[in-house]
Amino acid sequence: MRLIVLFALLLLLPQRSQAHPLHLSITNITYENGKLLISMKTFRDDWEVGYFHYHGKPVDFSNPEQRELPWFNRYLNEHFSIKENKGEPGLTLEIDTVILDEDAMRIEMHASLSSEPNSLYIYQALLTDIYPDQTNLVIFGFGKRETGIKFDVNKQDSEVILK
């Protein structure tokens, strides 16, 4: 009982650090008329820790120029991809905007499909190499259907059936 009270008090006390307790991303993907619209919501500071992990120096992604560093796009493309066919290269994901809202960072992207595939293959390993507790939720919308998929350090790819 004492441990529960102590734990509750620790949760209620103001934190010195502005760190968040969960490592989470939520990605919404909508497939319409041969196009994918992608909106990925993450925590900006998780990306900054990731950059520090790889380069050993701090970065501030609230500065748009810092988001233009080659690492940002390369890391995103290496850890998140969508393929029309398994074993083939991923689709070209074009970043439309990066929107900051306090601690949140939303990355808006799109991609065009070359055909009408029966399924798509999603690889979502964003920040799982940095945080072992990272969870990446994907909500895939197609027609009147929505499919939710949970990705983490143990599950990083999944197939979405379109037909």
BELJOFEN-V205385 format. One record per residue. N is the residue number from 0. RES is the residue in one small letter. PSI is psi as a letter, one per 20 degrees, with the letter a starting at -180 (none if undefined). Layout:
BEGIN
n = (N | N)
res = (RES | RES)
psi = (PSI | PSI)
END
This chain:
BEGIN
n = (0 | 1 | 2 | 3 | 4 | 5 | 6 | 7 | 8 | 9 | 10 | 11 | 12 | 13 | 14 | 15 | 16 | 17 | 18 | 19 | 20 | 21 | 22 | 23 | 24 | 25 | 26 | 27 | 28 | 29 | 30 | 31 | 32 | 33 | 34 | 35 | 36 | 37 | 38 | 39 | 40 | 41 | 42 | 43 | 44 | 45 | 46 | 47 | 48 | 49 | 50 | 51 | 52 | 53 | 54 | 55 | 56 | 57 | 58 | 59 | 60 | 61 | 62 | 63 | 64 | 65 | 66 | 67 | 68 | 69 | 70 | 71 | 72 | 73 | 74 | 75 | 76 | 77 | 78 | 79 | 80 | 81 | 82 | 83 | 84 | 85 | 86 | 87 | 88 | 89 | 90 | 91 | 92 | 93 | 94 | 95 | 96 | 97 | 98 | 99 | 100 | 101 | 102 | 103 | 104 | 105 | 106 | 107 | 108 | 109 | 110 | 111 | 112 | 113 | 114 | 115 | 116 | 117 | 118 | 119 | 120 | 121 | 122 | 123 | 124 | 125 | 126 | 127 | 128 | 129 | 130 | 131 | 132 | 133 | 134 | 135 | 136 | 137 | 138 | 139 | 140 | 141 | 142 | 143 | 144 | 145 | 146 | 147 | 148 | 149 | 150 | 151 | 152 | 153 | 154 | 155 | 156 | 157 | 158 | 159 | 160 | 161 | 162)
res = (m | r | l | i | v | l | f | a | l | l | l | l | l | p | q | r | s | q | a | h | p | l | h | l | s | i | t | n | i | t | y | e | n | g | k | l | l | i | s | m | k | t | f | r | d | d | w | e | v | g | y | f | h | y | h | g | k | p | v | d | f | s | n | p | e | q | r | e | l | p | w | f | n | r | y | l | n | e | h | f | s | i | k | e | n | k | g | e | p | g | l | t | l | e | i | d | t | v | i | l | d | e | d | a | m | r | i | e | m | h | a | s | l | s | s | e | p | n | s | l | y | i | y | q | a | l | l | t | d | i | y | p | d | q | t | n | l | v | i | f | g | f | g | k | r | e | t | g | i | k | f | d | v | n | k | q | d | s | e | v | i | l | k)
psi = (g | h | h | g | g | g | g | g | g | h | h | i | q | q | p | h | q | j | q | q | i | q | o | q | q | p | p | p | p | p | o | p | l | j | q | p | p | p | o | p | p | a | p | g | h | g | h | h | h | g | g | h | g | h | i | j | q | q | q | n | j | i | o | h | h | h | i | i | q | h | g | g | g | g | g | g | h | h | i | p | q | p | q | h | p | p | i | r | q | r | q | o | o | p | p | g | q | p | p | p | n | d | i | q | p | p | o | p | r | r | q | q | q | i | a | n | q | h | r | q | p | p | o | n | k | p | j | i | i | g | o | i | j | p | p | o | p | p | o | p | p | o | c | j | q | p | p | p | p | p | q | a | h | h | o | i | q | q | p | p | p | i | none)
END
